[in-house]
Amino acid sequence: MAFSGGVDSSTLVAAAAAVLGPERVVAVTASSPMYCAEELAAARELAAGLGVRHVVVEADVLGEARITVNGPDRCYHCKGLILERLRAVAEVRGCAALIDGVNRDDLGDHRPGLRAAEERGVRHPLVEAGMGKADVRALARELGLDVWDRPANACLATRVPYGEPLTHETLTKVAAAEAVLGRLGFVECRVRHHGAVARIEVPADELETLLAMREAVVAGIRDAGFTYVALDLAGFRSGSMNEVLDERGEVD
């Protein structure tokens, strides 16, 4: 099981453990600079609570030029690299299948990583069961998982415009800036990296709340390494960096 610790993969791991028994489930998490350290810690904790075997593999995604160049096909190459690591674990452990937590609602956006998964024979049980995000959250709550209402997240590279190279420094700045917003109480948020400018996205109904904290927000984001702090008045949109892509998935 490709296991990030998010609601989708956590629900699938819990369901697999309940049906097959935890001893027959191997949850594999990729450790990568694309993800915050807190996410790995949360995955470890949840796997331990479920009693499943948890394997952490290193994925040096920033050592691969096809990823760091950050083209529209970045996710295809990144997912492919990570899945090769996971498939190696599956083979060593004698696993019958490699699965992930993709749900039906994930199929509509620009997601080249899905093609990488299909090419490697990864199955999507939630999709096969016809389950969307709301269904997954309902099942997670029924299973007693604390993550059932956790906001959807994505790798830190999705905060960087296509064509802007990915570096450890860039990803670290984004993670630090989003941590500032988290400490200020914003659960669902993004900080998009535009060079010296941090473009903040929070839900539209929280814009006034953020503006009331303007000084603290500006100070925190600057401490994270940005010079300028901008608020996106359109509000939070998952995958907003894809808005520049045309119907062919290329930068317009």
Buried (B, 14 or more C-beta within 10 A) or exposed (E): BBBBBBBBBBBBBBBBBEEEEBEEBBBBBBBBBBBBEEBBEBBBEBBEEBEBBBBBBEBEBBEBEBBBBBBBBBBBBBBBBBBEBBBEBBEEEEBEEBBBBBBBBBEEEBBBBBBBBEEBEBBBBBBEBEBBBEBBBEBBBEBEBBBBEBEEBBBBBBBBBBEEEBBEEBBBBBBBBBBBBEEBEBEBBBBBBBEEEBBBBBBEEBBEEBEEBEEEBBEBBBEBBBEEBEBBEEBBBBBBBBEEBEEEEEEE
